[in-house]
Amino acid sequence: MLTKCLRELENDRLITRTQYNTIPPTVEYSLTEQGKTLIPALESLYSWTDQQMKGNCDEQELRK
């Protein structure tokens, strides 16, 4: 599943894959310039999720 997701991101040109001929084999992934344009959106999503989780925790505390 992870490999499939990484391949899709690579096909969409959001990440690049670099393979090193070492033992054991080493692979690195990095964001492309296009992938880096997603960072602000992902940061906003993280912030929203964090606020929602804190709100849910606060509501659960009030119910106790």
TINUDREN-680090 format. One record per residue (C-alpha): residue number from 1; residue in one letter; x, y, z. Coordinates in steps of 0.5 Angstrom, whole numbers, padded with zeros to 4 digits. Layout:
N
[NUM, A, [X, Y, Z]]
...
***
This chain:
64
[1, M, [0000, 0000, 0000]]
[2, L, [0006, 0005, 0002]]
[3, T, [0009, 0003, -0005]]
[4, K, [0003, 0004, -0009]]
[5, C, [0002, 0011, -0006]]
[6, L, [0009, 0013, -0007]]
[7, R, [0009, 0011, -0014]]
[8, E, [0003, 0015, -0015]]
[9, L, [0006, 0021, -0012]]
[10, E, [0012, 0020, -0016]]
[11, N, [0008, 0019, -0023]]
[12, D, [0004, 0026, -0021]]
[13, R, [0011, 0029, -0020]]
[14, L, [0010, 0031, -0013]]
[15, I, [0016, 0027, -0010]]
[16, T, [0022, 0024, -0013]]
[17, R, [0026, 0018, -0012]]
[18, T, [0033, 0017, -0011]]
[19, Q, [0036, 0010, -0011]]
[20, Y, [0043, 0008, -0008]]
[21, N, [0047, 0002, -0010]]
[22, T, [0048, 0000, -0003]]
[23, I, [0047, -0006, 0001]]
[24, P, [0042, -0006, 0004]]
[25, P, [0039, -0002, -0002]]
[26, T, [0037, 0005, 0000]]
[27, V, [0032, 0009, -0003]]
[28, E, [0030, 0017, -0001]]
[29, Y, [0024, 0021, -0003]]
[30, S, [0024, 0028, -0003]]
[31, L, [0019, 0033, -0005]]
[32, T, [0019, 0037, -0012]]
[33, E, [0018, 0044, -0013]]
[34, Q, [0011, 0042, -0015]]
[35, G, [0010, 0038, -0009]]
[36, K, [0013, 0044, -0005]]
[37, T, [0007, 0048, -0007]]
[38, L, [0003, 0043, -0003]]
[39, I, [0006, 0045, 0004]]
[40, P, [0002, 0051, 0005]]
[41, A, [-0005, 0047, 0004]]
[42, L, [-0002, 0041, 0008]]
[43, E, [0000, 0046, 0014]]
[44, S, [-0007, 0049, 0014]]
[45, L, [-0010, 0042, 0014]]
[46, Y, [-0006, 0040, 0020]]
[47, S, [-0008, 0047, 0024]]
[48, W, [-0015, 0045, 0022]]
[49, T, [-0015, 0038, 0025]]
[50, D, [-0011, 0040, 0031]]
[51, Q, [-0016, 0045, 0033]]
[52, Q, [-0022, 0040, 0032]]
[53, M, [-0018, 0035, 0036]]
[54, K, [-0017, 0040, 0042]]
[55, G, [-0024, 0041, 0041]]
[56, N, [-0027, 0034, 0041]]
[57, C, [-0022, 0033, 0047]]
[58, D, [-0025, 0039, 0051]]
[59, E, [-0032, 0037, 0050]]
[60, Q, [-0030, 0030, 0052]]
[61, E, [-0028, 0033, 0059]]
[62, L, [-0034, 0037, 0060]]
[63, R, [-0038, 0030, 0059]]
[64, K, [-0035, 0027, 0065]]
***
